[in-house]
């Protein structure tokens, strides 16, 4: 389901991942690539989408918000680029999402 902007969806869309993949170092790039290659229903993709939905604040986005008007790609790029704690903190968010989904050991 799209909002006003064709690039805006209700939650972080996996299709945006190539646009944020190269914004940090090797660990980030590897995690993003692994999620993207897993496909929309793959374990790594689901974990990554949850982590990115949290990082990007998707739960606070609505059709009238500035973020929605910019679109998911620009929003994700801005948030990943500026994330407090950088790459290490982003990787921790992915690990937390995996743990929260009860799949940290897989």
C-alpha positions in Angstrom: 0.0 0.0 0.0 1.4 3.4 -1.0 0.8 6.8 0.4 0.9 9.9 -1.7 4.5 9.4 -2.8 5.1 6.3 -5.0 8.2 5.6 -3.0 6.4 5.6 0.4 5.0 2.4 2.0 3.7 1.6 5.4 6.8 0.0 6.7 10.4 -0.2 5.5 10.4 -1.9 2.1 13.2 -4.4 1.4 13.5 -2.9 -2.1 15.2 0.2 -0.6 18.1 -1.9 0.8 20.5 -1.4 -2.3 20.2 2.3 -1.8 21.5 2.1 1.8 23.9 -0.8 1.5 27.0 1.3 0.9 26.5 4.0 3.5 28.8 2.3 6.1 31.5 -0.3 6.2 31.9 -3.9 5.3 29.8 -5.4 8.2 26.9 -3.1 7.3 27.2 -3.8 3.6 27.3 -7.6 4.2 24.2 -7.5 6.5 22.3 -5.4 4.0 23.3 -7.6 1.1 22.5 -10.8 3.0 19.0 -9.5 3.8 18.3 -8.3 0.2 19.4 -11.6 -1.3 17.2 -13.5 1.1 14.1 -12.1 -0.6 11.0 -10.7 1.0 10.1 -13.8 3.0 13.6 -14.9 3.9 14.7 -15.0 7.6 17.5 -12.4 7.1 15.1 -10.1 5.3 12.4 -10.2 7.9 15.0 -9.4 10.6 16.5 -6.6 8.6 13.1 -5.1 7.8 12.2 -5.1 11.5 15.5 -3.4 12.4 15.2 -0.8 9.7 11.5 -0.1 10.6 12.8 0.7 14.1 15.8 2.8 12.9 13.6 4.7 10.5 10.7 5.2 12.8 8.2 3.7 10.4 5.6 3.4 13.2 5.4 7.2 13.4 5.2 7.8 9.7 1.9 8.8 8.1 0.7 10.2 4.7 1.0 13.8 5.8 4.5 13.5 7.4 7.6 15.1 5.9 9.2 11.7 5.8 6.3 10.1 3.8 6.5 13.0 1.4 10.2 12.4 0.9 9.7 8.7 0.4 11.2 5.6 2.0 14.4 5.7 0.0 15.4 9.2 1.1 14.2 8.6 4.7 16.2 5.4 5.0 19.3 6.9 3.5 19.1 9.9 5.9 18.5 7.7 9.0 21.1 5.1 8.2 23.7 7.8 7.4 23.0 9.8 10.6 22.3 6.9 13.0 23.8 7.6 16.4 26.6 5.1 17.0 27.1 4.5 13.3 27.7 1.1 11.8 28.2 -0.8 15.1 24.9 0.5 16.5 23.1 -0.4 13.3 24.5 -4.0 13.5 23.3 -4.2 17.1 19.8 -3.2 15.9 19.8 -6.1 13.5 21.0 -8.4 16.3 18.3 -7.1 18.6 15.6 -7.7 15.9 16.8 -11.3 15.4 16.7 -11.8 19.2 13.2 -10.2 19.4 12.0 -12.5 16.7 13.3 -15.5 18.7 15.7 -16.4 16.0 19.1 -15.2 17.3 20.6 -18.7 17.3 19.9 -19.4 13.6 
